[in-house]
Amino acid sequence: MCLGIPGRITKIWDDRGTRMATVDFGGVTRTACLAYLPGATIGNYTIIHAGFALTVVDEAAAHRTLATFRELGLLDDELGARQPADGVGR
């Protein structure tokens, strides 16, 4: 299964003309492409799917989605690491 998971953008840079970001999923970070979200900024929560940021979501929605995924036991499979019980990035 491949889910669109919300995470918080913590760093943005240019990689040969393509905007890239570090996205924090509550302690687990991944690199994502921001090509579809040219207006995304550090601190935004975004849905990541297959390495691409697809949409910006508000923080409350991100936390609700992550809590649901956590309850269903899906985050470990998707992110390959255990998530802290208290939620996403600080």
C-alpha atoms as a printed R data frame, in Angstrom:
   type eleno elety resid chain resno      x      y       z
1  ATOM     1    CA   MET     A     1  0.000  0.000   0.000
2  ATOM     2    CA   CYS     A     2  1.198  3.506  -0.635
3  ATOM     3    CA   LEU     A     3 -0.462  6.269   1.348
4  ATOM     4    CA   GLY     A     4 -0.354 10.026   0.988
5  ATOM     5    CA   ILE     A     5  1.080 10.985   4.383
6  ATOM     6    CA   PRO     A     6  1.090 14.501   5.864
7  ATOM     7    CA   GLY     A     7  4.368 15.935   7.082
8  ATOM     8    CA   ARG     A     8  5.882 19.316   7.969
9  ATOM     9    CA   ILE     A     9  8.353 20.996   5.619
10 ATOM    10    CA   THR     A    10 11.517 21.810   7.580
11 ATOM    11    CA   LYS     A    11 13.986 22.733   4.842
12 ATOM    12    CA   ILE     A    12 13.736 23.811   1.172
13 ATOM    13    CA   TRP     A    13 16.499 23.928  -1.442
14 ATOM    14    CA   ASP     A    14 17.033 23.982  -5.178
15 ATOM    15    CA   ASP     A    15 18.436 20.859  -6.824
16 ATOM    16    CA   ARG     A    16 19.364 21.708 -10.420
17 ATOM    17    CA   GLY     A    17 16.234 23.784 -10.940
18 ATOM    18    CA   THR     A    18 13.839 21.604  -8.936
19 ATOM    19    CA   ARG     A    19 12.585 22.689  -5.497
20 ATOM    20    CA   MET     A    20 13.166 19.966  -2.936
21 ATOM    21    CA   ALA     A    21 12.311 19.731   0.743
22 ATOM    22    CA   THR     A    22 13.030 17.836   3.897
23 ATOM    23    CA   VAL     A    23  9.707 16.760   5.385
24 ATOM    24    CA   ASP     A    24  9.311 15.690   9.018
25 ATOM    25    CA   PHE     A    25  6.791 12.995   9.924
26 ATOM    26    CA   GLY     A    26  7.241 13.246  13.693
27 ATOM    27    CA   GLY     A    27 10.924 12.447  13.891
28 ATOM    28    CA   VAL     A    28 11.259 10.517  10.643
29 ATOM    29    CA   THR     A    29 12.398 12.728   7.789
30 ATOM    30    CA   ARG     A    30 12.260 12.162   4.064
31 ATOM    31    CA   THR     A    31 13.189 14.182   1.004
32 ATOM    32    CA   ALA     A    32 10.305 15.251  -1.240
33 ATOM    33    CA   CYS     A    33  9.955 17.129  -4.499
34 ATOM    34    CA   LEU     A    34  8.027 20.426  -4.362
35 ATOM    35    CA   ALA     A    35  7.550 20.779  -8.139
36 ATOM    36    CA   TYR     A    36  3.751 20.621  -7.768
37 ATOM    37    CA   LEU     A    37  3.702 23.170  -4.910
38 ATOM    38    CA   PRO     A    38  5.754 26.190  -5.944
39 ATOM    39    CA   GLY     A    39  4.248 28.269  -3.126
40 ATOM    40    CA   ALA     A    40  5.002 25.820  -0.300
41 ATOM    41    CA   THR     A    41  7.101 27.245   2.527
42 ATOM    42    CA   ILE     A    42  8.962 25.986   5.570
43 ATOM    43    CA   GLY     A    43  6.439 25.158   8.277
44 ATOM    44    CA   ASN     A    44  3.667 24.134   5.860
45 ATOM    45    CA   TYR     A    45  2.147 20.702   6.258
46 ATOM    46    CA   THR     A    46  1.861 18.826   2.999
47 ATOM    47    CA   ILE     A    47  0.633 15.466   1.765
48 ATOM    48    CA   ILE     A    48  3.535 13.405   0.414
49 ATOM    49    CA   HIS     A    49  2.948 10.557  -2.011
50 ATOM    50    CA   ALA     A    50  5.686  8.670  -3.841
51 ATOM    51    CA   GLY     A    51  8.224 11.380  -2.996
52 ATOM    52    CA   PHE     A    52  6.128 14.304  -4.227
53 ATOM    53    CA   ALA     A    53  4.379 16.989  -2.177
54 ATOM    54    CA   LEU     A    54  0.852 17.093  -3.602
55 ATOM    55    CA   THR     A    55 -1.109 19.600  -1.545
56 ATOM    56    CA   VAL     A    56 -0.730 21.847   1.482
57 ATOM    57    CA   VAL     A    57 -2.989 20.962   4.442
58 ATOM    58    CA   ASP     A    58 -3.610 22.738   7.717
59 ATOM    59    CA   GLU     A    59 -1.815 21.515  10.825
60 ATOM    60    CA   ALA     A    60 -4.965 20.225  12.548
61 ATOM    61    CA   ALA     A    61 -5.911 18.109   9.524
62 ATOM    62    CA   ALA     A    62 -2.358 16.744   9.353
63 ATOM    63    CA   HIS     A    63 -2.467 15.715  13.023
64 ATOM    64    CA   ARG     A    64 -5.890 14.072  12.646
65 ATOM    65    CA   THR     A    65 -4.745 12.104   9.601
66 ATOM    66    CA   LEU     A    66 -1.526 10.974  11.298
67 ATOM    67    CA   ALA     A    67 -3.456  9.921  14.413
68 ATOM    68    CA   THR     A    68 -5.798  7.818  12.280
69 ATOM    69    CA   PHE     A    69 -2.900  6.211  10.392
70 ATOM    70    CA   ARG     A    70 -1.152  5.532  13.711
71 ATOM    71    CA   GLU     A    71 -4.288  3.903  15.177
72 ATOM    72    CA   LEU     A    72 -4.513  1.667  12.127
73 ATOM    73    CA   GLY     A    73 -0.831  0.748  12.417
74 ATOM    74    CA   LEU     A    74 -0.002  2.081   8.947
75 ATOM    75    CA   LEU     A    75  2.827  4.547   9.670
76 ATOM    76    CA   ASP     A    76  5.476  1.957  10.500
77 ATOM    77    CA   ASP     A    77  4.905  0.204   7.179
78 ATOM    78    CA   GLU     A    78  4.882  3.375   5.111
79 ATOM    79    CA   LEU     A    79  7.745  5.249   6.748
80 ATOM    80    CA   GLY     A    80  9.857  2.306   7.815
81 ATOM    81    CA   ALA     A    81 10.299  3.616  11.344
82 ATOM    82    CA   ARG     A    82  8.400  3.855  14.595
83 ATOM    83    CA   GLN     A    83  6.482  7.095  15.153
84 ATOM    84    CA   PRO     A    84  6.369  8.857  18.536
85 ATOM    85    CA   ALA     A    85  3.014  8.715  20.286
86 ATOM    86    CA   ASP     A    86  2.714 12.483  20.614
87 ATOM    87    CA   GLY     A    87  2.447 13.414  16.935
88 ATOM    88    CA   VAL     A    88  4.330 15.144  14.150
89 ATOM    89    CA   GLY     A    89  7.228 17.639  14.197
90 ATOM    90    CA   ARG     A    90  7.591 20.385  16.681
